[in-house]
Amino acid sequence: MRRTQLTVRPSVVKSTGWSVYNGDVEGLLPALPPKLRFDLVVSSPPYNLGKEYEPKLSFNRYIRWQAEIIEATAERLRENGSICWQVGNYVSNGSIEPLDIHLHSLFTSMGFRLRNRIVWSFGHGLHCRRRFSGRYEVIMWYTRSEDYTFNLDSVRVPSKYPLKRGRNGQISSHPAGKNPEDVWVESDCWSIPNVKANHVEKTRHPCQFPIGLTSRLIGALSVPGDLVFDPFCGVGTTGAAAALSKRRFIGAEIDAGYSAIAKRRIDDALAGKLKHRSPDKPVFDHTRSSLSGLRPKH
């Protein structure tokens, strides 16, 4: 990967606030204050597809590079912290390599335990011609310790049968709702569509992921005031979600344009002006569109 010269002043990283660095994570981590530790890491690294923000490497070199980043990031993680690594598939000549399968052994070799392999399913994307169209990505949630943050009550979803009663006649459902499954789909509850052309969060980044995805992870796996880190900051989705949730944030981004967008989005989030899609908003019913041919005639 290309290196960017980066000078980080320790005084910039304050106990309350956020920082986005225009430079690569390899330059950022050694420059941070020695005692600074992350409570949560949430990131979606490049998939080695040759997008505008990444050089395309040999697959083996890419995996070695990911190992270097994961190891360097893990050294900064608190013992009771969590890492959420969102990945898709590496595609070459019509053949796919599931990146989570290749990266899992890297995490376990560093002493991490996989708590959930979360499948995020979405409805839009490129249409394939010689295989089924890919419509999912994977979030791997790892911890090293058994003493980790998990705020279930902050991310509960409505129960399917809230009035269901047990044998004793008492309502058996939790009054605040149920624990979300580890498959997150576009449905009426916790709907998280991917960011495409008409999405309210869309920027010029070609592979932007939604705030609703990171806000759920941040809400469940950290508490207000915690420090969230994203080594591949992009246009600041994780940082914006952290700001909305009253968490601190540090991110690295090599593209100057993307880092400027990230700073602006986080500023807007802190000021309460950021346009974003609430995860509670129902997905648009496609049958109501004239394009579906199914809209009722009045």
C-alpha positions in Angstrom: 0.0 0.0 0.0 1.2 3.5 -0.6 2.4 5.5 2.4 1.5 9.0 3.2 3.8 11.2 5.3 1.9 12.0 8.5 2.7 14.1 11.5 0.3 13.7 14.5 0.5 16.0 17.4 -0.6 14.2 20.6 -2.3 17.3 21.8 -4.8 17.0 19.0 -6.3 13.8 20.5 -8.4 15.3 23.2 -10.3 13.4 25.9 -13.6 14.7 24.4 -13.9 15.0 20.7 -12.9 13.4 17.4 -10.0 13.4 14.9 -9.8 12.4 11.2 -6.3 12.1 9.8 -5.6 12.4 6.1 -3.0 9.6 5.9 -2.7 5.9 6.1 -3.3 3.9 9.3 0.3 2.6 9.2 1.5 6.2 9.7 -1.2 7.1 12.2 -0.9 4.4 14.9 2.8 4.9 15.8 2.2 8.6 16.1 -0.6 8.4 18.6 0.1 8.9 22.3 1.5 5.6 23.7 -1.1 5.1 26.3 -4.1 5.9 24.1 -6.4 2.8 23.7 -9.5 2.1 21.7 -12.7 0.8 23.2 -14.2 -0.3 19.9 -12.9 -0.7 16.4 -15.5 -0.6 13.5 -14.2 -0.7 10.0 -14.9 -1.8 6.4 -11.5 -2.3 4.8 -10.9 -2.2 1.0 -11.8 -5.6 -0.6 -8.9 -5.5 -3.1 -11.2 -4.9 -6.1 -9.1 -2.0 -7.6 -11.5 0.8 -6.6 -10.4 4.4 -6.8 -9.3 4.4 -3.2 -7.1 1.2 -3.3 -4.3 -0.3 -5.4 -5.0 -3.9 -6.4 -2.6 -6.3 -4.9 -2.0 -10.0 -5.3 -4.5 -11.8 -3.1 -1.8 -13.2 -0.8 -0.2 -9.8 -0.5 -3.6 -8.3 0.3 -4.2 -10.9 3.1 -0.7 -10.2 4.5 -1.4 -6.4 4.5 -4.7 -7.0 6.3 -2.9 -9.1 8.9 -0.4 -6.2 9.5 -3.2 -3.7 10.0 -5.3 -5.9 12.2 -2.3 -6.7 14.4 -1.2 -3.1 14.7 -4.8 -2.0 15.5 -5.3 -4.8 18.1 -2.3 -3.6 20.0 -4.2 -0.4 20.7 -7.4 -2.1 21.8 -8.4 -2.3 25.4 -8.5 -5.8 26.9 -12.3 -5.6 27.2 -12.8 -3.9 23.8 -14.3 -5.2 20.6 -13.4 -5.3 16.9 -16.0 -5.3 14.2 -14.5 -6.0 10.7 -17.0 -5.7 7.9 -16.0 -7.5 4.7 -17.5 -8.8 1.5 -16.1 -11.0 -1.3 -13.0 -10.6 -3.3 -14.0 -11.3 -6.9 -11.5 -12.2 -9.7 -12.5 -13.6 -13.1 -15.9 -14.6 -11.9 -14.6 -16.5 -8.9 -15.2 -15.2 -5.4 -13.1 -15.5 -2.2 -15.1 -14.9 1.0 -12.8 -12.5 2.9 -14.2 -13.4 6.3 -13.1 -17.0 5.8 -9.5 -15.9 5.0 -9.3 -13.3 7.8 -10.9 -15.3 10.6 -7.7 -17.3 11.2 -5.7 -14.0 11.5 -8.0 -12.9 14.4 -7.9 -16.2 16.2 -4.1 -16.4 16.0 -4.0 -13.1 17.9 -6.2 -14.5 20.7 -9.5 -13.1 19.5 -12.8 -14.9 19.9 -15.6 -14.6 17.3 -18.8 -13.5 19.1 -21.0 -13.2 16.1 -20.7 -13.5 12.3 -23.4 -11.0 11.3 -24.8 -11.2 7.8 -26.0 -7.9 6.5 -28.4 -8.5 3.5 -29.5 -5.7 1.2 -31.6 -5.4 -1.9 -29.6 -3.4 -4.5 -26.3 -3.7 -6.3 -24.7 -4.8 -9.5 -26.4 -7.6 -11.4 -24.3 -10.6 -12.2 -24.6 -12.5 -15.5 -23.0 -15.8 -14.7 -23.7 -16.3 -11.0 -26.4 -15.1 -8.5 -26.1 -11.4 -7.7 -24.3 -10.7 -4.5 -26.6 -9.1 -1.9 -24.8 -9.5 1.4 -21.7 -8.6 3.4 -20.4 -10.0 6.7 -19.5 -8.2 10.0 -17.2 -10.3 12.2 -17.4 -9.2 15.9 -14.4 -10.3 17.9 -13.3 -9.8 21.5 -10.3 -11.1 23.5 -11.8 -11.0 26.9 -15.0 -12.5 28.4 -15.4 -9.1 30.1 -16.7 -7.0 27.1 -19.4 -4.4 26.6 -22.8 -5.7 25.2 -25.7 -3.3 25.7 -28.6 -5.5 24.6 -31.3 -3.2 25.8 -30.0 -0.4 23.6 -30.6 -2.4 20.4 -33.6 -4.5 21.1 -36.2 -4.8 18.3 -40.0 -5.4 18.6 -41.0 -8.9 19.4 -42.9 -10.9 16.8 -45.4 -12.0 19.4 -45.3 -9.5 22.2 -48.5 -10.9 23.8 -47.3 -14.6 23.8 -47.8 -16.2 27.2 -45.9 -19.1 28.8 -47.4 -22.1 30.6 -47.8 -20.0 33.8 -50.0 -17.6 32.0 -47.5 -14.8 32.2 -46.3 -12.9 29.1 -43.0 -14.5 28.0 -41.7 -11.8 25.7 -39.3 -9.2 27.1 -41.2 -5.9 27.5 -38.5 -3.9 25.7 -38.4 -6.3 22.7 -36.2 -9.1 21.5 -32.5 -9.6 20.8 -31.8 -8.9 17.1 -30.8 -11.9 15.1 -27.4 -12.2 13.5 -28.9 -11.8 10.0 -29.8 -8.1 9.4 -32.1 -7.8 6.4 -34.2 -5.1 4.8 -37.5 -5.5 6.7 -39.9 -3.3 8.7 -37.7 -3.3 11.8 -34.0 -2.4 11.9 -34.1 -1.9 8.1 -30.6 -1.0 6.9 -30.5 -0.5 3.1 -27.2 0.0 1.4 -26.2 3.5 0.3 -27.1 4.0 -3.4 -27.9 6.9 -5.7 -31.0 8.3 -3.9 -30.0 7.5 -0.4 -30.0 10.5 1.9 -26.5 9.8 3.1 -24.9 9.3 -0.4 -21.6 11.1 -1.0 -19.2 10.6 -3.9 -17.7 7.5 -2.3 -18.5 4.4 -4.5 -18.8 1.9 -1.6 -20.2 3.8 1.3 -21.9 1.9 4.1 -24.9 3.3 6.1 -24.9 5.0 9.5 -27.6 2.6 10.6 -25.2 -0.3 10.4 -22.5 1.3 12.5 -24.8 2.9 14.9 -26.2 -0.4 16.0 -22.7 -1.8 16.6 -21.6 1.3 18.5 -24.8 1.3 20.6 -24.4 -2.3 21.6 -20.6 -2.5 22.0 -19.6 0.7 23.7 -20.9 3.4 26.1 -21.0 7.2 25.8 -17.5 8.6 26.1 -15.8 5.5 24.8 -13.2 5.9 22.0 -14.1 4.4 18.6 -11.5 3.9 15.9 -11.8 3.3 12.2 -8.5 2.6 10.3 -10.2 3.0 6.9 -12.4 6.0 7.6 -13.6 6.7 4.1 -16.2 9.5 4.2 -16.7 9.2 8.0 -19.7 6.9 8.5 -18.3 5.4 11.7 -17.2 8.8 12.9 -20.6 10.3 12.3 -22.3 7.4 14.0 -20.0 7.8 17.0 -20.7 11.6 17.2 -24.5 10.9 17.1 -24.0 8.4 19.9 -21.8 10.7 22.1 -18.7 8.6 21.6 -15.2 9.9 20.8 -13.7 9.0 17.5 -10.3 8.7 15.6 -10.1 7.7 12.0 -7.5 7.5 9.2 -8.2 8.1 5.5 -5.6 8.4 2.7 -7.8 10.2 0.3 -7.9 14.0 1.0 -11.3 14.4 -0.6 -12.9 11.6 1.5 -11.3 12.9 4.7 -12.7 16.4 4.1 -16.1 14.9 3.6 -15.7 12.8 6.8 -14.8 15.9 8.8 -17.8 17.8 7.4 -20.2 14.9 8.2 -18.9 14.5 11.7 -19.2 18.3 12.3 -22.8 18.1 11.1 -23.5 15.2 13.4 -22.1 17.0 16.4 -24.2 20.0 15.5 -27.3 18.0 15.0 -27.5 18.8 11.3 -26.4 15.6 9.6 -28.9 14.1 7.2 -29.1 10.3 7.8 -31.5 7.5 7.6 -32.9 6.3 10.9 -32.7 2.5 11.2 -36.3 2.6 12.5 -37.6 3.9 9.2 -39.5 1.3 7.2 -38.0 0.3 3.8 -39.9 1.7 0.8 -42.6 -0.7 -0.4 -41.5 -1.4 -4.0 -45.1 -2.4 -4.9 -46.1 1.3 -4.5 -43.8 2.3 -7.3 -45.1 2.6 -10.9 -41.9 0.8 -12.0 -43.1 -2.4 -10.3 -46.3 -2.7 -12.3 -48.0 -3.7 -9.1 -49.3 -0.3 -7.8 -53.0 -0.4 -7.1 -55.1 1.7 -9.6 -57.3 4.4 -8.1 
